[in-house]
Amino acid sequence: MEGSIAEKIAVELEKISKALENIPTQGFMRQLLIIYLKERTGLGKGKIEAVLDGIAEFTKELQKEFQTGEVQNR
């Protein structure tokens, strides 16, 4: 079974979230990413930080939902 669209989206968001978490540990500071995105998009620092934080929070919520769903389906 290939999985639902929601499951596929959750997997992809988890990859993005993990990549964002690994940035500081790989020597590429989060602030540098924010500055880069600010220059590329013209968005303010606060908005970019909110989006990055939102991606991480959304991923956590999806993970909780799938874990709860898996437990209920057993």
CHARMM-style PDB file with segment names, atoms N, HN, CA, C and O in Angstrom:
ATOM      1  N   MET     1       0.843  -1.186   0.000  1.00  0.00      PROA
ATOM      2  CA  MET     1       0.000   0.000   0.000  1.00  0.00      PROA
ATOM      3  C   MET     1       0.887   1.247   0.000  1.00  0.00      PROA
ATOM      4  O   MET     1       1.863   1.326   0.746  1.00  0.00      PROA
ATOM      5  N   GLU     2       0.544   2.193  -0.823  1.00  0.00      PROA
ATOM      6  HN  GLU     2      -0.249   2.129  -1.429  1.00  0.00      PROA
ATOM      7  CA  GLU     2       1.362   3.383  -0.988  1.00  0.00      PROA
ATOM      8  C   GLU     2       1.143   4.435   0.088  1.00  0.00      PROA
ATOM      9  O   GLU     2       2.024   5.267   0.305  1.00  0.00      PROA
ATOM     10  N   GLY     3       0.038   4.430   0.748  1.00  0.00      PROA
ATOM     11  HN  GLY     3      -0.678   3.754   0.571  1.00  0.00      PROA
ATOM     12  CA  GLY     3      -0.251   5.439   1.757  1.00  0.00      PROA
ATOM     13  C   GLY     3      -1.130   6.542   1.213  1.00  0.00      PROA
ATOM     14  O   GLY     3      -1.199   6.770   0.005  1.00  0.00      PROA
ATOM     15  N   SER     4      -1.793   7.214   2.114  1.00  0.00      PROA
ATOM     16  HN  SER     4      -1.737   7.030   3.095  1.00  0.00      PROA
ATOM     17  CA  SER     4      -2.688   8.298   1.723  1.00  0.00      PROA
ATOM     18  C   SER     4      -1.900   9.556   1.375  1.00  0.00      PROA
ATOM     19  O   SER     4      -0.707   9.659   1.660  1.00  0.00      PROA
ATOM     20  N   ILE     5      -2.577  10.488   0.767  1.00  0.00      PROA
ATOM     21  HN  ILE     5      -3.546  10.404   0.536  1.00  0.00      PROA
ATOM     22  CA  ILE     5      -1.941  11.766   0.430  1.00  0.00      PROA
ATOM     23  C   ILE     5      -1.458  12.456   1.701  1.00  0.00      PROA
ATOM     24  O   ILE     5      -0.370  13.031   1.720  1.00  0.00      PROA
ATOM     25  N   ALA     6      -2.250  12.402   2.749  1.00  0.00      PROA
ATOM     26  HN  ALA     6      -3.134  11.934   2.733  1.00  0.00      PROA
ATOM     27  CA  ALA     6      -1.855  13.030   4.017  1.00  0.00      PROA
ATOM     28  C   ALA     6      -0.583  12.393   4.559  1.00  0.00      PROA
ATOM     29  O   ALA     6       0.286  13.091   5.080  1.00  0.00      PROA
ATOM     30  N   GLU     7      -0.465  11.072   4.441  1.00  0.00      PROA
ATOM     31  HN  GLU     7      -1.171  10.504   4.017  1.00  0.00      PROA
ATOM     32  CA  GLU     7       0.738  10.391   4.913  1.00  0.00      PROA
ATOM     33  C   GLU     7       1.957  10.797   4.086  1.00  0.00      PROA
ATOM     34  O   GLU     7       3.043  10.996   4.630  1.00  0.00      PROA
ATOM     35  N   LYS     8       1.775  10.918   2.778  1.00  0.00      PROA
ATOM     36  HN  LYS     8       0.892  10.756   2.335  1.00  0.00      PROA
ATOM     37  CA  LYS     8       2.873  11.339   1.905  1.00  0.00      PROA
ATOM     38  C   LYS     8       3.313  12.766   2.237  1.00  0.00      PROA
ATOM     39  O   LYS     8       4.505  13.068   2.279  1.00  0.00      PROA
ATOM     40  N   ILE     9       2.338  13.628   2.469  1.00  0.00      PROA
ATOM     41  HN  ILE     9       1.369  13.383   2.435  1.00  0.00      PROA
ATOM     42  CA  ILE     9       2.654  15.014   2.838  1.00  0.00      PROA
ATOM     43  C   ILE     9       3.396  15.041   4.166  1.00  0.00      PROA
ATOM     44  O   ILE     9       4.371  15.776   4.324  1.00  0.00      PROA
ATOM     45  N   ALA    10       2.937  14.242   5.117  1.00  0.00      PROA
ATOM     46  HN  ALA    10       2.145  13.645   4.989  1.00  0.00      PROA
ATOM     47  CA  ALA    10       3.587  14.191   6.428  1.00  0.00      PROA
ATOM     48  C   ALA    10       5.036  13.740   6.296  1.00  0.00      PROA
ATOM     49  O   ALA    10       5.916  14.285   6.963  1.00  0.00      PROA
ATOM     50  N   VAL    11       5.290  12.758   5.450  1.00  0.00      PROA
ATOM     51  HN  VAL    11       4.575  12.316   4.908  1.00  0.00      PROA
ATOM     52  CA  VAL    11       6.648  12.265   5.241  1.00  0.00      PROA
ATOM     53  C   VAL    11       7.529  13.371   4.662  1.00  0.00      PROA
ATOM     54  O   VAL    11       8.655  13.577   5.115  1.00  0.00      PROA
ATOM     55  N   GLU    12       7.016  14.072   3.673  1.00  0.00      PROA
ATOM     56  HN  GLU    12       6.101  13.905   3.305  1.00  0.00      PROA
ATOM     57  CA  GLU    12       7.792  15.143   3.046  1.00  0.00      PROA
ATOM     58  C   GLU    12       8.034  16.298   4.016  1.00  0.00      PROA
ATOM     59  O   GLU    12       9.128  16.861   4.050  1.00  0.00      PROA
ATOM     60  N   LEU    13       7.030  16.648   4.795  1.00  0.00      PROA
ATOM     61  HN  LEU    13       6.141  16.190   4.768  1.00  0.00      PROA
ATOM     62  CA  LEU    13       7.210  17.716   5.787  1.00  0.00      PROA
ATOM     63  C   LEU    13       8.201  17.302   6.867  1.00  0.00      PROA
ATOM     64  O   LEU    13       8.954  18.130   7.378  1.00  0.00      PROA
ATOM     65  N   GLU    14       8.196  16.026   7.209  1.00  0.00      PROA
ATOM     66  HN  GLU    14       7.584  15.353   6.793  1.00  0.00      PROA
ATOM     67  CA  GLU    14       9.156  15.540   8.193  1.00  0.00      PROA
ATOM     68  C   GLU    14      10.580  15.679   7.649  1.00  0.00      PROA
ATOM     69  O   GLU    14      11.495  16.032   8.394  1.00  0.00      PROA
ATOM     70  N   LYS    15      10.771  15.406   6.372  1.00  0.00      PROA
ATOM     71  HN  LYS    15      10.029  15.119   5.767  1.00  0.00      PROA
ATOM     72  CA  LYS    15      12.090  15.572   5.750  1.00  0.00      PROA
ATOM     73  C   LYS    15      12.538  17.033   5.820  1.00  0.00      PROA
ATOM     74  O   LYS    15      13.687  17.328   6.145  1.00  0.00      PROA
ATOM     75  N   ILE    16      11.610  17.937   5.509  1.00  0.00      PROA
ATOM     76  HN  ILE    16      10.676  17.697   5.244  1.00  0.00      PROA
ATOM     77  CA  ILE    16      11.928  19.369   5.559  1.00  0.00      PROA
ATOM     78  C   ILE    16      12.270  19.777   6.980  1.00  0.00      PROA
ATOM     79  O   ILE    16      13.248  20.485   7.219  1.00  0.00      PROA
ATOM     80  N   SER    17      11.454  19.320   7.920  1.00  0.00      PROA
ATOM     81  HN  SER    17      10.659  18.745   7.726  1.00  0.00      PROA
ATOM     82  CA  SER    17      11.673  19.668   9.321  1.00  0.00      PROA
ATOM     83  C   SER    17      13.030  19.158   9.808  1.00  0.00      PROA
ATOM     84  O   SER    17      13.762  19.883  10.482  1.00  0.00      PROA
ATOM     85  N   LYS    18      13.361  17.920   9.470  1.00  0.00      PROA
ATOM     86  HN  LYS    18      12.766  17.332   8.923  1.00  0.00      PROA
ATOM     87  CA  LYS    18      14.647  17.357   9.885  1.00  0.00      PROA
ATOM     88  C   LYS    18      15.800  18.121   9.256  1.00  0.00      PROA
ATOM     89  O   LYS    18      16.822  18.351   9.902  1.00  0.00      PROA
ATOM     90  N   ALA    19      15.641  18.512   8.009  1.00  0.00      PROA
ATOM     91  HN  ALA    19      14.810  18.325   7.485  1.00  0.00      PROA
ATOM     92  CA  ALA    19      16.685  19.289   7.340  1.00  0.00      PROA
ATOM     93  C   ALA    19      16.889  20.619   8.060  1.00  0.00      PROA
ATOM     94  O   ALA    19      18.023  21.054   8.263  1.00  0.00      PROA
ATOM     95  N   LEU    20      15.791  21.260   8.442  1.00  0.00      PROA
ATOM     96  HN  LEU    20      14.870  20.907   8.277  1.00  0.00      PROA
ATOM     97  CA  LEU    20      15.897  22.537   9.154  1.00  0.00      PROA
ATOM     98  C   LEU    20      16.529  22.352  10.528  1.00  0.00      PROA
ATOM     99  O   LEU    20      17.271  23.219  10.989  1.00  0.00      PROA
ATOM    100  N   GLU    21      16.241  21.229  11.186  1.00  0.00      PROA
ATOM    101  HN  GLU    21      15.638  20.525  10.811  1.00  0.00      PROA
ATOM    102  CA  GLU    21      16.838  20.952  12.492  1.00  0.00      PROA
ATOM    103  C   GLU    21      18.332  20.695  12.368  1.00  0.00      PROA
ATOM    104  O   GLU    21      19.102  21.052  13.260  1.00  0.00      PROA
ATOM    105  N   ASN    22      18.742  20.080  11.274  1.00  0.00      PROA
ATOM    106  HN  ASN    22      18.117  19.790  10.550  1.00  0.00      PROA
ATOM    107  CA  ASN    22      20.147  19.721  11.082  1.00  0.00      PROA
ATOM    108  C   ASN    22      21.015  20.888  10.642  1.00  0.00      PROA
ATOM    109  O   ASN    22      22.240  20.805  10.731  1.00  0.00      PROA
ATOM    110  N   ILE    23      20.423  21.957  10.178  1.00  0.00      PROA
ATOM    111  HN  ILE    23      19.428  22.025  10.107  1.00  0.00      PROA
ATOM    112  CA  ILE    23      21.205  23.094   9.686  1.00  0.00      PROA
ATOM    113  C   ILE    23      22.210  23.585  10.736  1.00  0.00      PROA
ATOM    114  O   ILE    23      23.388  23.731  10.410  1.00  0.00      PROA
ATOM    115  N   PRO    24      21.794  23.843  11.976  1.00  0.00      PROA
ATOM    116  CA  PRO    24      22.778  24.329  12.948  1.00  0.00      PROA
ATOM    117  C   PRO    24      23.877  23.309  13.253  1.00  0.00      PROA
ATOM    118  O   PRO    24      25.021  23.693  13.494  1.00  0.00      PROA
ATOM    119  N   THR    25      23.546  22.025  13.245  1.00  0.00      PROA
ATOM    120  HN  THR    25      22.617  21.713  13.049  1.00  0.00      PROA
ATOM    121  CA  THR    25      24.541  21.015  13.588  1.00  0.00      PROA
ATOM    122  C   THR    25      25.512  20.760  12.443  1.00  0.00      PROA
ATOM    123  O   THR    25      26.562  20.151  12.651  1.00  0.00      PROA
ATOM    124  N   GLN    26      25.187  21.205  11.261  1.00  0.00      PROA
ATOM    125  HN  GLN    26      24.335  21.700  11.092  1.00  0.00      PROA
ATOM    126  CA  GLN    26      26.065  21.010  10.113  1.00  0.00      PROA
ATOM    127  C   GLN    26      26.858  22.278   9.787  1.00  0.00      PROA
ATOM    128  O   GLN    26      27.408  22.403   8.693  1.00  0.00      PROA
ATOM    129  N   GLY    27      26.915  23.203  10.721  1.00  0.00      PROA
ATOM    130  HN  GLY    27      26.468  23.102  11.610  1.00  0.00      PROA
ATOM    131  CA  GLY    27      27.704  24.409  10.534  1.00  0.00      PROA
ATOM    132  C   GLY    27      27.018  25.500   9.731  1.00  0.00      PROA
ATOM    133  O   GLY    27      27.627  26.532   9.448  1.00  0.00      PROA
ATOM    134  N   PHE    28      25.780  25.293   9.364  1.00  0.00      PROA
ATOM    135  HN  PHE    28      25.286  24.454   9.594  1.00  0.00      PROA
ATOM    136  CA  PHE    28      25.053  26.299   8.582  1.00  0.00      PROA
ATOM    137  C   PHE    28      23.992  26.869   9.507  1.00  0.00      PROA
ATOM    138  O   PHE    28      22.923  26.284   9.678  1.00  0.00      PROA
ATOM    139  N   MET    29      24.287  27.982  10.084  1.00  0.00      PROA
ATOM    140  HN  MET    29      25.156  28.457   9.945  1.00  0.00      PROA
ATOM    141  CA  MET    29      23.433  28.541  11.118  1.00  0.00      PROA
ATOM    142  C   MET    29      22.059  28.952  10.594  1.00  0.00      PROA
ATOM    143  O   MET    29      21.907  29.389   9.453  1.00  0.00      PROA
ATOM    144  N   ARG    30      21.069  28.795  11.466  1.00  0.00      PROA
ATOM    145  HN  ARG    30      21.192  28.439  12.393  1.00  0.00      PROA
ATOM    146  CA  ARG    30      19.694  29.181  11.126  1.00  0.00      PROA
ATOM    147  C   ARG    30      19.624  30.653  10.724  1.00  0.00      PROA
ATOM    148  O   ARG    30      18.891  31.015   9.803  1.00  0.00      PROA
ATOM    149  N   GLN    31      20.374  31.483  11.403  1.00  0.00      PROA
ATOM    150  HN  GLN    31      20.969  31.189  12.151  1.00  0.00      PROA
ATOM    151  CA  GLN    31      20.345  32.922  11.088  1.00  0.00      PROA
ATOM    152  C   GLN    31      20.844  33.190   9.674  1.00  0.00      PROA
ATOM    153  O   GLN    31      20.344  34.088   8.996  1.00  0.00      PROA
ATOM    154  N   LEU    32      21.818  32.423   9.233  1.00  0.00      PROA
ATOM    155  HN  LEU    32      22.224  31.693   9.783  1.00  0.00      PROA
ATOM    156  CA  LEU    32      22.316  32.579   7.870  1.00  0.00      PROA
ATOM    157  C   LEU    32      21.233  32.205   6.869  1.00  0.00      PROA
ATOM    158  O   LEU    32      21.070  32.873   5.848  1.00  0.00      PROA
ATOM    159  N   LEU    33      20.489  31.135   7.160  1.00  0.00      PROA
ATOM    160  HN  LEU    33      20.622  30.592   7.990  1.00  0.00      PROA
ATOM    161  CA  LEU    33      19.375  30.740   6.301  1.00  0.00      PROA
ATOM    162  C   LEU    33      18.320  31.843   6.257  1.00  0.00      PROA
ATOM    163  O   LEU    33      17.786  32.159   5.194  1.00  0.00      PROA
ATOM    164  N   ILE    34      18.028  32.420   7.404  1.00  0.00      PROA
ATOM    165  HN  ILE    34      18.462  32.163   8.268  1.00  0.00      PROA
ATOM    166  CA  ILE    34      17.031  33.496   7.472  1.00  0.00      PROA
ATOM    167  C   ILE    34      17.483  34.701   6.652  1.00  0.00      PROA
ATOM    168  O   ILE    34      16.694  35.286   5.910  1.00  0.00      PROA
ATOM    169  N   ILE    35      18.746  35.065   6.790  1.00  0.00      PROA
ATOM    170  HN  ILE    35      19.387  34.590   7.393  1.00  0.00      PROA
ATOM    171  CA  ILE    35      19.274  36.206   6.018  1.00  0.00      PROA
ATOM    172  C   ILE    35      19.187  35.908   4.526  1.00  0.00      PROA
ATOM    173  O   ILE    35      18.789  36.767   3.739  1.00  0.00      PROA
ATOM    174  N   TYR    36      19.557  34.705   4.143  1.00  0.00      PROA
ATOM    175  HN  TYR    36      19.881  34.007   4.782  1.00  0.00      PROA
ATOM    176  CA  TYR    36      19.498  34.319   2.731  1.00  0.00      PROA
ATOM    177  C   TYR    36      18.068  34.423   2.205  1.00  0.00      PROA
ATOM    178  O   TYR    36      17.824  35.017   1.155  1.00  0.00      PROA
ATOM    179  N   LEU    37      17.125  33.836   2.950  1.00  0.00      PROA
ATOM    180  HN  LEU    37      17.324  33.353   3.803  1.00  0.00      PROA
ATOM    181  CA  LEU    37      15.728  33.875   2.511  1.00  0.00      PROA
ATOM    182  C   LEU    37      15.184  35.298   2.473  1.00  0.00      PROA
ATOM    183  O   LEU    37      14.386  35.645   1.602  1.00  0.00      PROA
ATOM    184  N   LYS    38      15.619  36.109   3.417  1.00  0.00      PROA
ATOM    185  HN  LYS    38      16.267  35.827   4.124  1.00  0.00      PROA
ATOM    186  CA  LYS    38      15.192  37.510   3.439  1.00  0.00      PROA
ATOM    187  C   LYS    38      15.651  38.222   2.177  1.00  0.00      PROA
ATOM    188  O   LYS    38      14.886  38.967   1.564  1.00  0.00      PROA
ATOM    189  N   GLU    39      16.890  37.993   1.794  1.00  0.00      PROA
ATOM    190  HN  GLU    39      17.511  37.388   2.293  1.00  0.00      PROA
ATOM    191  CA  GLU    39      17.430  38.629   0.585  1.00  0.00      PROA
ATOM    192  C   GLU    39      16.743  38.102  -0.674  1.00  0.00      PROA
ATOM    193  O   GLU    39      16.473  38.867  -1.600  1.00  0.00      PROA
ATOM    194  N   ARG    40      16.463  36.815  -0.712  1.00  0.00      PROA
ATOM    195  HN  ARG    40      16.682  36.193   0.040  1.00  0.00      PROA
ATOM    196  CA  ARG    40      15.855  36.201  -1.903  1.00  0.00      PROA
ATOM    197  C   ARG    40      14.382  36.535  -2.056  1.00  0.00      PROA
ATOM    198  O   ARG    40      13.888  36.671  -3.175  1.00  0.00      PROA
ATOM    199  N   THR    41      13.672  36.670  -0.930  1.00  0.00      PROA
ATOM    200  HN  THR    41      14.074  36.559  -0.021  1.00  0.00      PROA
ATOM    201  CA  THR    41      12.222  36.840  -0.996  1.00  0.00      PROA
ATOM    202  C   THR    41      11.743  38.248  -0.714  1.00  0.00      PROA
ATOM    203  O   THR    41      10.652  38.633  -1.135  1.00  0.00      PROA
ATOM    204  N   GLY    42      12.546  39.016  -0.007  1.00  0.00      PROA
ATOM    205  HN  GLY    42      13.433  38.704   0.336  1.00  0.00      PROA
ATOM    206  CA  GLY    42      12.114  40.353   0.383  1.00  0.00      PROA
ATOM    207  C   GLY    42      11.211  40.346   1.613  1.00  0.00      PROA
ATOM    208  O   GLY    42      10.718  41.393   2.034  1.00  0.00      PROA
ATOM    209  N   LEU    43      10.999  39.174   2.182  1.00  0.00      PROA
ATOM    210  HN  LEU    43      11.399  38.324   1.841  1.00  0.00      PROA
ATOM    211  CA  LEU    43      10.186  39.075   3.400  1.00  0.00      PROA
ATOM    212  C   LEU    43      11.008  39.497   4.608  1.00  0.00      PROA
ATOM    213  O   LEU    43      12.237  39.431   4.593  1.00  0.00      PROA
ATOM    214  N   GLY    44      10.315  39.930   5.650  1.00  0.00      PROA
ATOM    215  HN  GLY    44       9.317  39.984   5.662  1.00  0.00      PROA
ATOM    216  CA  GLY    44      10.989  40.302   6.877  1.00  0.00      PROA
ATOM    217  C   GLY    44      11.451  39.090   7.665  1.00  0.00      PROA
ATOM    218  O   GLY    44      10.924  37.988   7.508  1.00  0.00      PROA
ATOM    219  N   LYS    45      12.440  39.312   8.513  1.00  0.00      PROA
ATOM    220  HN  LYS    45      12.868  40.207   8.640  1.00  0.00      PROA
ATOM    221  CA  LYS    45      13.013  38.255   9.339  1.00  0.00      PROA
ATOM    222  C   LYS    45      11.952  37.556  10.181  1.00  0.00      PROA
ATOM    223  O   LYS    45      11.940  36.329  10.283  1.00  0.00      PROA
ATOM    224  N   GLY    46      11.071  38.333  10.777  1.00  0.00      PROA
ATOM    225  HN  GLY    46      11.081  39.330  10.694  1.00  0.00      PROA
ATOM    226  CA  GLY    46      10.030  37.759  11.637  1.00  0.00      PROA
ATOM    227  C   GLY    46       9.108  36.810  10.883  1.00  0.00      PROA
ATOM    228  O   GLY    46       8.733  35.758  11.400  1.00  0.00      PROA
ATOM    229  N   LYS    47       8.747  37.183   9.671  1.00  0.00      PROA
ATOM    230  HN  LYS    47       9.052  38.038   9.251  1.00  0.00      PROA
ATOM    231  CA  LYS    47       7.872  36.324   8.866  1.00  0.00      PROA
ATOM    232  C   LYS    47       8.578  35.027   8.489  1.00  0.00      PROA
ATOM    233  O   LYS    47       7.978  33.953   8.536  1.00  0.00      PROA
ATOM    234  N   ILE    48       9.844  35.126   8.119  1.00  0.00      PROA
ATOM    235  HN  ILE    48      10.332  35.998   8.082  1.00  0.00      PROA
ATOM    236  CA  ILE    48      10.599  33.928   7.756  1.00  0.00      PROA
ATOM    237  C   ILE    48      10.740  33.012   8.963  1.00  0.00      PROA
ATOM    238  O   ILE    48      10.555  31.801   8.844  1.00  0.00      PROA
ATOM    239  N   GLU    49      11.066  33.574  10.123  1.00  0.00      PROA
ATOM    240  HN  GLU    49      11.216  34.558  10.220  1.00  0.00      PROA
ATOM    241  CA  GLU    49      11.168  32.774  11.343  1.00  0.00      PROA
ATOM    242  C   GLU    49       9.836  32.108  11.664  1.00  0.00      PROA
ATOM    243  O   GLU    49       9.800  30.946  12.069  1.00  0.00      PROA
ATOM    244  N   ALA    50       8.752  32.838  11.484  1.00  0.00      PROA
ATOM    245  HN  ALA    50       8.782  33.782  11.155  1.00  0.00      PROA
ATOM    246  CA  ALA    50       7.430  32.273  11.760  1.00  0.00      PROA
ATOM    247  C   ALA    50       7.136  31.093  10.836  1.00  0.00      PROA
ATOM    248  O   ALA    50       6.566  30.092  11.271  1.00  0.00      PROA
ATOM    249  N   VAL    51       7.520  31.204   9.569  1.00  0.00      PROA
ATOM    250  HN  VAL    51       7.983  32.017   9.216  1.00  0.00      PROA
ATOM    251  CA  VAL    51       7.294  30.106   8.626  1.00  0.00      PROA
ATOM    252  C   VAL    51       8.136  28.897   9.007  1.00  0.00      PROA
ATOM    253  O   VAL    51       7.627  27.777   9.032  1.00  0.00      PROA
ATOM    254  N   LEU    52       9.416  29.105   9.304  1.00  0.00      PROA
ATOM    255  HN  LEU    52       9.829  30.016   9.283  1.00  0.00      PROA
ATOM    256  CA  LEU    52      10.281  27.995   9.688  1.00  0.00      PROA
ATOM    257  C   LEU    52       9.774  27.315  10.961  1.00  0.00      PROA
ATOM    258  O   LEU    52       9.759  26.087  11.051  1.00  0.00      PROA
ATOM    259  N   ASP    53       9.366  28.104  11.926  1.00  0.00      PROA
ATOM    260  HN  ASP    53       9.379  29.101  11.853  1.00  0.00      PROA
ATOM    261  CA  ASP    53       8.808  27.553  13.165  1.00  0.00      PROA
ATOM    262  C   ASP    53       7.482  26.842  12.895  1.00  0.00      PROA
ATOM    263  O   ASP    53       7.200  25.797  13.482  1.00  0.00      PROA
ATOM    264  N   GLY    54       6.678  27.413  12.008  1.00  0.00      PROA
ATOM    265  HN  GLY    54       6.907  28.262  11.531  1.00  0.00      PROA
ATOM    266  CA  GLY    54       5.393  26.811  11.662  1.00  0.00      PROA
ATOM    267  C   GLY    54       5.557  25.451  11.006  1.00  0.00      PROA
ATOM    268  O   GLY    54       4.787  24.530  11.280  1.00  0.00      PROA
ATOM    269  N   ILE    55       6.551  25.318  10.145  1.00  0.00      PROA
ATOM    270  HN  ILE    55       7.177  26.065   9.922  1.00  0.00      PROA
ATOM    271  CA  ILE    55       6.811  24.029   9.506  1.00  0.00      PROA
ATOM    272  C   ILE    55       7.153  22.981  10.563  1.00  0.00      PROA
ATOM    273  O   ILE    55       6.645  21.860  10.525  1.00  0.00      PROA
ATOM    274  N   ALA    56       8.007  23.348  11.494  1.00  0.00      PROA
ATOM    275  HN  ALA    56       8.420  24.258  11.525  1.00  0.00      PROA
ATOM    276  CA  ALA    56       8.394  22.416  12.556  1.00  0.00      PROA
ATOM    277  C   ALA    56       7.198  22.034  13.417  1.00  0.00      PROA
ATOM    278  O   ALA    56       7.027  20.858  13.740  1.00  0.00      PROA
ATOM    279  N   GLU    57       6.372  22.996  13.793  1.00  0.00      PROA
ATOM    280  HN  GLU    57       6.511  23.951  13.531  1.00  0.00      PROA
ATOM    281  CA  GLU    57       5.196  22.714  14.627  1.00  0.00      PROA
ATOM    282  C   GLU    57       4.173  21.859  13.883  1.00  0.00      PROA
ATOM    283  O   GLU    57       3.599  20.934  14.458  1.00  0.00      PROA
ATOM    284  N   PHE    58       3.948  22.164  12.615  1.00  0.00      PROA
ATOM    285  HN  PHE    58       4.414  22.915  12.148  1.00  0.00      PROA
ATOM    286  CA  PHE    58       2.996  21.405  11.807  1.00  0.00      PROA
ATOM    287  C   PHE    58       3.436  19.951  11.702  1.00  0.00      PROA
ATOM    288  O   PHE    58       2.621  19.035  11.812  1.00  0.00      PROA
ATOM    289  N   THR    59       4.721  19.751  11.491  1.00  0.00      PROA
ATOM    290  HN  THR    59       5.384  20.495  11.402  1.00  0.00      PROA
ATOM    291  CA  THR    59       5.263  18.400  11.393  1.00  0.00      PROA
ATOM    292  C   THR    59       5.051  17.641  12.698  1.00  0.00      PROA
ATOM    293  O   THR    59       4.663  16.473  12.682  1.00  0.00      PROA
ATOM    294  N   LYS    60       5.304  18.297  13.826  1.00  0.00      PROA
ATOM    295  HN  LYS    60       5.620  19.246  13.840  1.00  0.00      PROA
ATOM    296  CA  LYS    60       5.101  17.658  15.131  1.00  0.00      PROA
ATOM    297  C   LYS    60       3.639  17.265  15.324  1.00  0.00      PROA
ATOM    298  O   LYS    60       3.343  16.177  15.819  1.00  0.00      PROA
ATOM    299  N   GLU    61       2.734  18.146  14.937  1.00  0.00      PROA
ATOM    300  HN  GLU    61       2.973  19.030  14.535  1.00  0.00      PROA
ATOM    301  CA  GLU    61       1.310  17.857  15.079  1.00  0.00      PROA
ATOM    302  C   GLU    61       0.888  16.677  14.204  1.00  0.00      PROA
ATOM    303  O   GLU    61       0.119  15.820  14.639  1.00  0.00      PROA
ATOM    304  N   LEU    62       1.391  16.637  12.980  1.00  0.00      PROA
ATOM    305  HN  LEU    62       2.016  17.333  12.627  1.00  0.00      PROA
ATOM    306  CA  LEU    62       1.073  15.512  12.098  1.00  0.00      PROA
ATOM    307  C   LEU    62       1.612  14.202  12.672  1.00  0.00      PROA
ATOM    308  O   LEU    62       0.940  13.172  12.628  1.00  0.00      PROA
ATOM    309  N   GLN    63       2.811  14.253  13.202  1.00  0.00      PROA
ATOM    310  HN  GLN    63       3.357  15.090  13.238  1.00  0.00      PROA
ATOM    311  CA  GLN    63       3.392  13.052  13.798  1.00  0.00      PROA
ATOM    312  C   GLN    63       2.533  12.557  14.951  1.00  0.00      PROA
ATOM    313  O   GLN    63       2.300  11.356  15.083  1.00  0.00      PROA
ATOM    314  N   LYS    64       2.064  13.471  15.782  1.00  0.00      PROA
ATOM    315  HN  LYS    64       2.253  14.447  15.674  1.00  0.00      PROA
ATOM    316  CA  LYS    64       1.186  13.095  16.898  1.00  0.00      PROA
ATOM    317  C   LYS    64      -0.094  12.451  16.390  1.00  0.00      PROA
ATOM    318  O   LYS    64      -0.548  11.442  16.930  1.00  0.00      PROA
ATOM    319  N   GLU    65      -0.676  13.039  15.344  1.00  0.00      PROA
ATOM    320  HN  GLU    65      -0.307  13.859  14.905  1.00  0.00      PROA
ATOM    321  CA  GLU    65      -1.915  12.510  14.778  1.00  0.00      PROA
ATOM    322  C   GLU    65      -1.721  11.105  14.229  1.00  0.00      PROA
ATOM    323  O   GLU    65      -2.554  10.227  14.458  1.00  0.00      PROA
ATOM    324  N   PHE    66      -0.623  10.886  13.503  1.00  0.00      PROA
ATOM    325  HN  PHE    66       0.053  11.599  13.317  1.00  0.00      PROA
ATOM    326  CA  PHE    66      -0.377   9.565  12.942  1.00  0.00      PROA
ATOM    327  C   PHE    66      -0.084   8.547  14.033  1.00  0.00      PROA
ATOM    328  O   PHE    66      -0.521   7.400  13.940  1.00  0.00      PROA
ATOM    329  N   GLN    67       0.651   8.951  15.067  1.00  0.00      PROA
ATOM    330  HN  GLN    67       1.005   9.883  15.143  1.00  0.00      PROA
ATOM    331  CA  GLN    67       0.927   8.041  16.175  1.00  0.00      PROA
ATOM    332  C   GLN    67      -0.342   7.681  16.902  1.00  0.00      PROA
ATOM    333  O   GLN    67      -0.543   6.521  17.261  1.00  0.00      PROA
ATOM    334  N   THR    68      -1.205   8.659  17.127  1.00  0.00      PROA
ATOM    335  HN  THR    68      -1.041   9.602  16.835  1.00  0.00      PROA
ATOM    336  CA  THR    68      -2.482   8.409  17.773  1.00  0.00      PROA
ATOM    337  C   THR    68      -3.358   7.513  16.898  1.00  0.00      PROA
ATOM    338  O   THR    68      -4.009   6.593  17.394  1.00  0.00      PROA
ATOM    339  N   GLY    69      -3.369   7.788  15.608  1.00  0.00      PROA
ATOM    340  HN  GLY    69      -2.841   8.536  15.205  1.00  0.00      PROA
ATOM    341  CA  GLY    69      -4.139   6.975  14.669  1.00  0.00      PROA
ATOM    342  C   GLY    69      -3.642   5.552  14.582  1.00  0.00      PROA
ATOM    343  O   GLY    69      -4.437   4.616  14.498  1.00  0.00      PROA
ATOM    344  N   GLU    70      -2.310   5.379  14.603  1.00  0.00      PROA
ATOM    345  HN  GLU    70      -1.665   6.139  14.672  1.00  0.00      PROA
ATOM    346  CA  GLU    70      -1.731   4.040  14.561  1.00  0.00      PROA
ATOM    347  C   GLU    70      -2.109   3.261  15.803  1.00  0.00      PROA
ATOM    348  O   GLU    70      -2.425   2.074  15.717  1.00  0.00      PROA
ATOM    349  N   VAL    71      -2.081   3.904  16.948  1.00  0.00      PROA
ATOM    350  HN  VAL    71      -1.823   4.868  17.018  1.00  0.00      PROA
ATOM    351  CA  VAL    71      -2.416   3.234  18.203  1.00  0.00      PROA
ATOM    352  C   VAL    71      -3.892   2.845  18.183  1.00  0.00      PROA
ATOM    353  O   VAL    71      -4.243   1.745  18.611  1.00  0.00      PROA
ATOM    354  N   GLN    72      -4.750   3.721  17.699  1.00  0.00      PROA
ATOM    355  HN  GLN    72      -4.464   4.614  17.352  1.00  0.00      PROA
ATOM    356  CA  GLN    72      -6.179   3.437  17.664  1.00  0.00      PROA
ATOM    357  C   GLN    72      -6.520   2.352  16.659  1.00  0.00      PROA
ATOM    358  O   GLN    72      -7.477   1.606  16.864  1.00  0.00      PROA
ATOM    359  N   ASN    73      -5.749   2.246  15.562  1.00  0.00      PROA
ATOM    360  HN  ASN    73      -4.972   2.852  15.395  1.00  0.00      PROA
ATOM    361  CA  ASN    73      -6.038   1.255  14.525  1.00  0.00      PROA
ATOM    362  C   ASN    73      -5.549  -0.128  14.885  1.00  0.00      PROA
ATOM    363  O   ASN    73      -5.888  -1.078  14.180  1.00  0.00      PROA
ATOM    364  N   ARG    74      -4.771  -0.300  15.941  1.00  0.00      PROA
ATOM    365  HN  ARG    74      -4.495   0.472  16.514  1.00  0.00      PROA
ATOM    366  CA  ARG    74      -4.228  -1.622  16.313  1.00  0.00      PROA
ATOM    367  C   ARG    74      -5.214  -2.424  17.082  1.00  0.00      PROA
ATOM    368  OT1 ARG    74      -4.922  -3.554  17.471  1.00  0.00      PROA
TER     369      ARG     74
END
